[in-house]
Amino acid sequence: MPQQTAHDTILELRRVSKDFATQRAVADVSLEIPRGAFFSLLGPSGCGKTTILRMVAGFETPTTGEVWLNRQRIDSLPPYRRNVNTVFQSYALFPHLSVQGNVEFGLRHKKGTDDIKRVLDVLKQVHLEAKASRKPSELSGGERQRVALARAIVLEPDVLLLDEPLSALDPQLRKQVRVELRDLQRRVGVTFLFVTHDQEEALSMSDQIAVMNGGALEQVGTPREIYAQPRSRFVADFLGAMNWIDGIGVRPEAVSICPEGRKAVVTGVTYLGSFCHIAMTLTEGGELIAAQVPPGSTLQSGQTVCVTWNSVDEIHV
C-alpha cells in the first residue's frame, strides 16, 4: 500500500446528487475520504447514506456530480471495473460452500499462483483458519460476518463498503464484533466506508464521521469533534442526549448536582447500571437530565436539588 500522506485522499465525492422519481435522496454531497481510514456515514433511516454507498459501488449512477477513486473518475464505470467491494447486511454467503470456498469464490476472476496462500493469510487475519472447512450454517453470526469480510478483503479492494453490517447481530455480540472489526481494519489497512444509524457504533469505531440528514451533509469530523462541537442542533441531538436551556446545549454528563447552583426538582430517577439518569424541572422553567454515577440513584422524585455545569461544556449552535 502506498505511504499515506497528510492529504492522501483515496475516495472523493464531488457535488454528488441522486434524484429518484419522488425524492432527492442525496443533495450536493462533497466528501474526501483518507486512505487507510475507518470512515462512517451516520444518520437516520432515509437520509441518503446507503444511496451514497451504492453510487460508490456502481449500483446507482449519480444524477449530477462525480465519484473519484485513487485519482480516477469511476462514476460511469460498471461495478466490476471499480476496485471496491461491498459487505451487505445479509452477508450473502453461499450455504453449500465451506468458509474457505466462500473466500476463494471472489478470486474466480483473478486467478493467480498465490491464491491459496492469500486465502489462508486472510482467514488467519479474521481468526477463522481453524474453521476453514465448516459451512456457514455451522458458524455463529459474528463468524459469518468475518467470512463475508474475508471474502471482500482477499480481493485487495481500495475501499471496502459496509452497509449496516452489524444490524443482524444481537446487542451483546454487536459490541464484541465492533471491537473485532476496528482491530481488523487497523491490521489490514484497507479503507472502510461504513454506513450506520447507530451513534455509539460510529463514535466507537471511526477515525472520521460524516453526519447526514435529509440527503445532505450536516458535519464531517472526528468522533470527538462531532460529539463535543456539533455545528447544528440536529447533530447535537442525534449524537446523544442533550439538554437545551436558554438556547444553550449541555450534555447530561456535564450536569453536576451540588450544594449550590440553579434550583431544580427531581421528577424521575432511572437506574442504568453504571450510571443513573436524573430527570429534573428547573424552578425557573425547563426540563433537564443529568447523568450521574451511583449513588445518584439515592435521589427521590420531588426532592429539590441544585445543579450546575461549566461554561466550557456549553454547546452553542
C-alpha positions as CSV (number, residue, x, y, z in Angstrom):
1,M,0.0,0.0,0.0
2,P,1.4,3.5,-0.8
3,Q,2.7,5.5,2.0
4,Q,-0.1,7.7,3.4
5,T,0.4,11.5,3.3
6,A,-1.5,14.2,5.2
7,H,-3.6,14.8,2.1
8,D,-3.8,11.3,0.6
9,T,-7.4,11.0,-0.4
10,I,-8.4,7.6,-1.8
11,L,-12.2,8.3,-2.4
12,E,-13.7,11.6,-3.3
13,L,-17.3,12.7,-4.0
14,R,-17.6,15.9,-5.9
15,R,-21.0,17.6,-5.6
16,V,-22.9,14.3,-5.9
17,S,-26.7,14.3,-6.1
18,K,-29.1,11.5,-6.7
19,D,-32.8,12.0,-7.7
20,F,-35.4,9.3,-7.7
21,A,-38.9,9.7,-9.1
22,T,-40.4,11.0,-5.9
23,Q,-37.5,12.5,-3.9
24,R,-33.9,13.8,-4.0
25,A,-32.1,11.1,-2.0
26,V,-28.7,12.8,-2.0
27,A,-28.2,16.6,-2.3
28,D,-24.9,18.1,-3.5
29,V,-22.6,16.0,-1.3
30,S,-18.8,16.5,-1.4
31,L,-16.6,14.3,0.7
32,E,-12.9,13.4,0.8
33,I,-12.1,10.0,2.5
34,P,-8.4,9.5,3.5
35,R,-6.5,6.4,2.5
36,G,-6.5,3.8,5.3
37,A,-9.3,5.4,7.3
38,F,-12.3,3.9,9.1
39,F,-14.8,6.4,7.8
40,S,-18.5,6.3,8.8
41,L,-21.6,7.7,7.2
42,L,-24.0,8.3,10.1
43,G,-27.7,9.3,10.0
44,P,-31.3,8.3,10.4
45,S,-33.1,5.9,8.0
46,G,-33.7,7.6,4.7
47,C,-31.0,10.2,5.0
48,G,-29.2,9.1,1.8
49,K,-26.2,7.2,3.3
50,T,-26.9,3.8,1.6
51,T,-27.5,5.6,-1.7
52,I,-24.0,7.1,-1.4
53,L,-22.6,3.7,-0.8
54,R,-24.5,2.3,-3.8
55,M,-23.2,5.1,-6.0
56,V,-19.6,4.4,-5.0
57,A,-20.2,0.6,-5.7
58,G,-21.7,1.3,-9.1
59,F,-25.2,0.0,-8.2
60,E,-26.6,3.5,-8.7
61,T,-25.5,6.3,-11.0
62,P,-25.3,9.9,-9.7
63,T,-27.8,12.3,-11.3
64,T,-25.1,15.0,-11.0
65,G,-21.6,15.1,-9.7
66,E,-18.5,12.9,-9.8
67,V,-17.0,9.9,-7.9
68,W,-13.2,9.6,-7.9
69,L,-11.2,6.6,-6.7
70,N,-7.4,6.7,-6.5
71,R,-7.5,9.9,-8.6
72,Q,-9.6,8.3,-11.4
73,R,-13.2,9.1,-12.1
74,I,-15.3,6.0,-11.7
75,D,-19.0,7.1,-11.8
76,S,-19.5,5.9,-15.4
77,L,-17.7,2.5,-14.8
78,P,-19.7,-0.7,-14.2
79,P,-19.3,-2.2,-10.7
80,Y,-16.8,-4.9,-11.8
81,R,-14.4,-2.3,-13.0
82,R,-14.2,-0.5,-9.7
83,N,-11.8,-1.8,-7.1
84,V,-14.3,-1.7,-4.3
85,N,-16.1,-4.4,-2.5
86,T,-19.4,-4.4,-0.6
87,V,-20.3,-6.3,2.6
88,F,-24.1,-6.3,2.9
89,Q,-26.3,-6.7,5.9
90,S,-27.2,-10.3,4.9
91,Y,-23.5,-11.2,4.3
92,A,-24.7,-13.1,1.1
93,L,-22.7,-16.3,1.8
94,F,-23.0,-19.4,-0.2
95,P,-24.5,-22.1,2.1
96,H,-23.2,-25.0,0.1
97,L,-19.5,-23.8,0.2
98,S,-17.1,-24.0,3.1
99,V,-15.6,-21.0,4.8
100,Q,-12.5,-21.4,2.6
101,G,-14.7,-21.9,-0.5
102,N,-16.7,-18.7,0.2
103,V,-13.4,-16.7,0.5
104,E,-11.9,-18.3,-2.6
105,F,-15.1,-17.6,-4.6
106,G,-14.2,-13.9,-5.0
107,L,-10.9,-14.8,-6.7
108,R,-12.5,-16.8,-9.5
109,H,-11.9,-13.9,-11.9
110,K,-8.5,-13.1,-10.6
111,K,-6.6,-16.4,-10.7
112,G,-3.0,-16.3,-9.5
113,T,-0.4,-18.7,-8.3
114,D,-0.5,-17.4,-4.8
115,D,-4.4,-17.6,-4.4
116,I,-4.4,-20.3,-1.8
117,K,-1.7,-18.6,0.3
118,R,-3.7,-15.3,0.1
119,V,-6.9,-17.1,1.2
120,L,-5.2,-18.8,4.1
121,D,-3.5,-15.5,5.2
122,V,-6.8,-13.7,5.2
123,L,-8.5,-16.5,7.1
124,K,-5.8,-16.1,9.7
125,Q,-6.3,-12.3,9.8
126,V,-10.0,-12.8,10.7
127,H,-9.2,-15.7,13.1
128,L,-11.1,-18.4,11.1
129,E,-8.2,-20.6,9.9
130,A,-9.4,-23.4,12.3
131,K,-12.9,-23.3,10.8
132,A,-11.9,-23.2,7.1
133,S,-13.8,-26.4,6.2
134,R,-17.0,-25.5,8.0
135,K,-20.2,-24.4,6.3
136,P,-21.9,-21.1,7.1
137,S,-24.7,-22.9,8.9
138,E,-22.1,-24.2,11.4
139,L,-20.9,-20.7,12.3
140,S,-22.1,-18.0,14.8
141,G,-23.4,-14.7,13.5
142,G,-20.1,-13.0,14.2
143,E,-18.1,-15.7,12.4
144,R,-20.4,-15.5,9.4
145,Q,-19.7,-11.8,9.3
146,R,-15.9,-12.4,9.4
147,V,-16.3,-14.8,6.4
148,A,-18.0,-12.0,4.4
149,L,-15.2,-9.6,5.4
150,A,-12.5,-12.1,4.4
151,R,-14.2,-12.7,1.0
152,A,-14.1,-9.0,0.4
153,I,-10.6,-8.4,1.8
154,V,-8.9,-11.2,-0.2
155,L,-9.6,-9.2,-3.4
156,E,-7.5,-6.3,-2.0
157,P,-10.0,-3.6,-2.7
158,D,-9.1,0.1,-2.5
159,V,-12.2,0.7,-0.4
160,L,-14.4,-1.8,1.5
161,L,-18.0,-0.7,1.6
162,L,-20.0,-1.9,4.7
163,D,-23.8,-1.3,4.7
164,E,-25.1,-1.7,8.3
165,P,-23.1,-5.0,8.6
166,L,-23.8,-5.4,12.4
167,S,-27.5,-4.9,12.3
168,A,-28.3,-8.6,12.2
169,L,-26.4,-9.3,15.4
170,D,-27.8,-9.3,18.9
171,P,-26.7,-6.3,21.1
172,Q,-24.1,-8.1,23.1
173,L,-22.4,-9.6,20.1
174,R,-22.6,-6.3,18.3
175,K,-20.3,-4.8,20.9
176,Q,-17.8,-7.6,20.6
177,V,-17.8,-7.5,16.8
178,R,-17.4,-3.7,16.8
179,V,-14.0,-4.2,18.5
180,E,-13.0,-7.0,16.2
181,L,-14.0,-5.1,13.1
182,R,-12.0,-2.0,14.2
183,D,-9.0,-4.1,15.0
184,L,-9.2,-5.9,11.7
185,Q,-9.4,-2.7,9.8
186,R,-6.2,-1.5,11.6
187,R,-4.4,-4.8,10.8
188,V,-5.2,-5.0,7.1
189,G,-5.1,-1.2,6.4
190,V,-7.9,-1.2,3.9
191,T,-10.1,1.9,3.8
192,F,-13.5,1.2,5.3
193,L,-16.6,3.2,4.3
194,F,-19.1,2.2,6.9
195,V,-22.8,3.0,6.9
196,T,-24.7,3.0,10.2
197,H,-27.6,4.7,12.0
198,D,-26.1,3.7,15.4
199,Q,-24.4,6.6,17.1
200,E,-22.4,4.5,19.6
201,E,-21.2,2.3,16.7
202,A,-19.9,5.3,14.7
203,L,-18.3,7.0,17.7
204,S,-16.5,3.9,19.0
205,M,-15.1,2.7,15.6
206,S,-14.5,5.7,13.3
207,D,-11.5,7.9,12.5
208,Q,-13.9,10.3,10.9
209,I,-17.7,10.6,10.7
210,A,-19.9,12.3,8.2
211,V,-23.4,13.0,9.7
212,M,-26.2,13.1,7.1
213,N,-29.7,14.5,7.3
214,G,-32.3,14.7,4.5
215,G,-29.8,13.8,1.8
216,A,-27.3,16.5,2.8
217,L,-24.1,16.6,4.9
218,E,-24.5,18.2,8.3
219,Q,-21.0,17.8,9.5
220,V,-17.7,15.9,9.0
221,G,-15.1,15.4,11.7
222,T,-13.6,13.1,14.3
223,P,-15.9,11.4,16.8
224,R,-14.7,13.8,19.5
225,E,-15.3,16.9,17.3
226,I,-18.8,15.7,16.2
227,Y,-19.9,15.0,19.8
228,A,-18.3,17.9,21.6
229,Q,-18.5,20.6,18.9
230,P,-21.7,19.9,16.9
231,R,-22.3,22.5,14.2
232,S,-26.1,22.2,14.2
233,R,-28.9,21.3,16.5
234,F,-29.6,18.2,14.5
235,V,-26.1,16.9,15.0
236,A,-26.1,17.8,18.7
237,D,-29.4,15.9,19.3
238,F,-28.6,12.9,17.0
239,L,-25.2,12.2,18.7
240,G,-26.7,11.6,22.2
241,A,-29.0,13.1,24.8
242,M,-28.9,16.9,25.0
243,N,-30.4,19.5,27.4
244,W,-31.4,22.8,25.8
245,I,-31.5,25.7,28.3
246,D,-32.0,29.2,27.1
247,G,-30.8,28.1,23.6
248,I,-27.6,26.6,25.0
249,G,-26.9,22.9,24.8
250,V,-25.5,20.9,27.8
251,R,-24.8,17.1,27.7
252,P,-26.3,15.2,30.7
253,E,-22.9,14.0,31.8
254,A,-21.8,17.7,32.1
255,V,-24.6,18.5,34.6
256,S,-23.5,18.3,38.3
257,I,-25.8,18.0,41.3
258,C,-24.1,20.1,44.0
259,P,-24.8,22.2,47.1
260,E,-25.1,25.5,45.2
261,G,-26.4,26.4,41.7
262,R,-29.7,26.6,39.9
263,K,-32.6,25.1,41.8
264,A,-34.4,22.1,40.3
265,V,-37.0,19.5,41.4
266,V,-36.3,15.8,40.7
267,T,-39.1,14.3,38.6
268,G,-37.6,10.8,38.0
269,V,-34.6,8.6,38.5
270,T,-33.7,5.8,36.1
271,Y,-31.1,3.3,37.2
272,L,-29.0,2.1,34.2
273,G,-26.2,0.2,36.0
274,S,-23.1,2.2,35.5
275,F,-24.9,5.5,35.8
276,C,-28.3,7.0,36.6
277,H,-30.5,9.4,34.6
278,I,-31.9,12.1,36.8
279,A,-34.8,13.9,35.2
280,M,-35.5,17.4,36.7
281,T,-37.5,20.5,36.2
282,L,-35.7,23.8,36.8
283,T,-37.7,26.1,39.1
284,E,-37.0,28.9,36.6
285,G,-38.6,26.7,33.9
286,G,-37.3,24.0,31.6
287,E,-36.6,20.3,31.7
288,L,-33.1,18.9,32.5
289,I,-31.5,15.5,32.6
290,A,-28.3,14.7,34.4
291,A,-26.2,11.5,34.0
292,Q,-24.7,10.6,37.4
293,V,-22.7,7.7,38.6
294,P,-24.4,5.9,41.6
295,P,-25.1,6.9,44.4
296,G,-27.2,9.3,42.2
297,S,-29.8,6.6,42.5
298,T,-30.4,7.7,46.1
299,L,-32.2,10.8,44.9
300,Q,-36.0,10.7,45.1
301,S,-38.8,12.2,42.9
302,G,-40.0,15.5,44.5
303,Q,-36.6,16.3,46.0
304,T,-35.2,19.8,45.5
305,V,-31.6,19.9,44.4
306,C,-29.1,22.4,42.9
307,V,-27.4,21.9,39.5
308,T,-24.5,23.5,37.7
309,W,-22.2,23.0,34.7
310,N,-19.0,24.5,33.4
311,S,-19.3,27.1,30.6
312,V,-16.7,25.1,28.7
313,D,-19.2,22.3,28.4
314,E,-21.8,24.5,26.8
315,I,-22.7,23.9,23.2
316,H,-23.8,26.9,21.1
317,V,-25.4,26.1,17.7
